[in-house]
């Protein structure tokens, strides 16, 4: 029944008795009975097997703990509110997993992925390379951001040409979103007057809210300020103007179960209607 032949079993018993220096079976009786030494040895074996089973469970727990950690590097505009929603969704699906999120500039996110300081990166205008895989997540509509008292604030829609001559709060020149917005403005023959530039959306929103100028930002990032009456968003008559957001990771890195789970949460909640 155990899959061991009688010959192999007999040889094993003989080897055990040789090592112990005493018999483990009383061969004068039929059926065979364990000797006192044999009973002690059997108890010892049961204890060893039990401890092996406990060790295996403990080892699996340690493996699960390691596999249950995921480090995410994110751009600042995936704000605390949205990340909190993603964290809750992740915790609901994978209660034993642990999620760590760090916010940083896009170039620092790619650096963290390269250096294995992060498992997944959430970036705008994701770029794949020989070492980096880029997974599309969602496209965010870009709209005109103005202070509530601006002349365009009440408009249902604005033409790009209406931005001619406006003081403009821009992104830093080394960012992909700045290059894309500059290309958009040139394509529509729009000449704005940049007065300030920042490396993150939050600072640009604050500058617009204070009346320093206007800007073009992803609509969903302005929702808290619009609700508070600090900003107004005006759709632009420019189909296709959107900021792509995606997930990056190192191609040669095998994602653990937690990272795969968080990626699944991102993919299934990436549509704008998920907010």
Residue pairs with C-beta under 8 A, 6 or more apart in sequence:
4 12
13 24
13 25
16 24
16 41
17 23
17 24
20 37
20 41
22 35
22 37
23 35
23 37
23 38
24 34
24 35
24 37
24 38
24 41
24 42
25 32
25 33
25 34
25 35
25 38
26 32
26 33
26 34
26 35
26 38
34 42
64 96
66 256
67 256
67 257
67 258
68 94
68 96
68 97
68 98
68 256
68 257
68 258
69 97
69 98
69 100
69 256
69 258
70 97
70 98
70 99
70 100
70 119
70 120
70 256
70 258
70 259
70 261
70 262
71 100
71 102
71 117
71 118
71 119
71 120
72 99
72 100
72 101
72 102
72 118
72 119
72 120
72 121
72 122
72 262
73 101
73 102
73 103
73 104
73 108
73 109
73 112
73 113
73 117
73 118
73 120
73 121
73 122
74 83
74 101
74 102
74 103
74 104
74 109
74 121
74 122
75 103
75 104
75 105
75 106
75 109
75 122
75 123
75 124
75 200
75 245
76 103
76 104
76 200
76 201
76 202
77 124
77 200
77 201
77 202
77 218
77 221
78 103
78 122
78 245
79 221
79 224
81 224
82 275
83 101
85 269
85 275
86 262
86 265
86 266
86 269
87 99
87 101
89 265
89 269
90 97
90 99
90 261
90 262
90 265
91 97
91 99
93 261
93 264
93 265
94 257
94 258
94 261
97 257
97 258
97 261
97 262
98 258
99 258
99 262
102 112
102 118
104 112
105 199
105 200
106 123
106 124
106 125
106 175
106 176
107 174
109 118
109 121
109 122
109 123
109 248
110 121
110 123
110 127
110 132
110 248
111 117
112 118
112 121
113 120
113 121
113 132
113 248
113 249
113 250
114 131
114 132
114 250
116 250
116 253
119 249
119 253
119 255
119 256
119 259
120 247
120 248
120 249
120 255
120 259
120 262
120 263
121 247
121 248
121 249
122 137
122 245
122 246
122 247
122 266
123 245
123 246
123 247
123 248
124 176
124 177
124 243
124 244
124 245
124 246
125 176
125 177
125 180
125 243
125 244
126 134
126 135
126 136
126 244
126 245
126 246
126 247
126 248
127 134
127 176
127 248
128 134
128 248
130 251
131 250
131 251
131 252
132 248
132 249
132 250
132 251
133 248
133 249
133 250
133 251
134 246
134 247
134 248
135 246
135 247
135 248
135 249
135 263
135 267
136 244
136 246
137 245
137 246
137 247
137 266
137 267
137 270
138 244
138 245
138 270
138 271
138 272
139 242
139 243
139 244
139 245
140 218
140 219
140 220
140 221
140 242
140 243
140 244
140 245
140 272
141 218
141 219
141 220
141 235
141 241
141 242
141 272
142 181
142 216
142 217
142 218
142 219
142 236
142 241
142 242
142 243
143 216
143 217
143 218
143 219
143 222
143 233
143 234
143 235
143 236
144 152
144 158
144 163
144 214
144 215
144 216
144 233
144 234
144 235
144 236
145 204
145 205
145 208
145 214
145 215
145 216
145 217
145 222
145 231
145 232
145 233
146 152
146 153
146 208
146 214
146 231
146 232
146 233
146 234
147 153
147 208
147 209
147 210
147 211
147 214
147 230
147 231
147 232
148 229
148 230
148 231
148 232
149 211
150 214
150 232
152 158
152 162
152 214
152 234
153 232
153 234
154 232
155 234
156 234
156 235
157 234
157 235
157 236
157 237
158 234
158 235
158 236
158 237
159 236
159 237
160 184
160 185
160 188
160 190
160 236
160 237
160 238
161 188
161 189
161 190
163 185
163 190
163 192
163 214
164 190
164 191
164 192
165 191
165 192
165 193
166 192
166 193
166 213
166 214
167 192
167 193
167 194
167 195
167 212
167 213
167 214
168 192
168 193
168 194
168 195
168 213
168 214
168 215
169 194
169 195
169 196
169 197
169 198
169 204
169 207
169 208
169 212
169 213
169 214
169 215
170 178
170 181
170 194
170 196
170 197
170 198
170 204
170 215
171 177
171 178
171 181
171 197
171 198
171 199
171 204
172 178
172 197
172 198
172 199
173 197
175 199
177 243
178 197
180 243
181 216
184 216
184 238
184 241
185 191
185 192
188 238
193 213
195 212
195 213
196 207
196 212
196 213
198 204
198 207
201 217
201 218
201 221
204 215
204 217
205 217
205 221
205 222
205 225
205 231
207 213
207 215
208 214
208 215
208 231
209 225
209 230
209 231
216 236
216 241
217 233
218 243
219 233
219 235
220 272
220 275
222 231
222 233
223 275
225 231
226 232
226 233
247 263
247 266
249 255
249 259
255 263
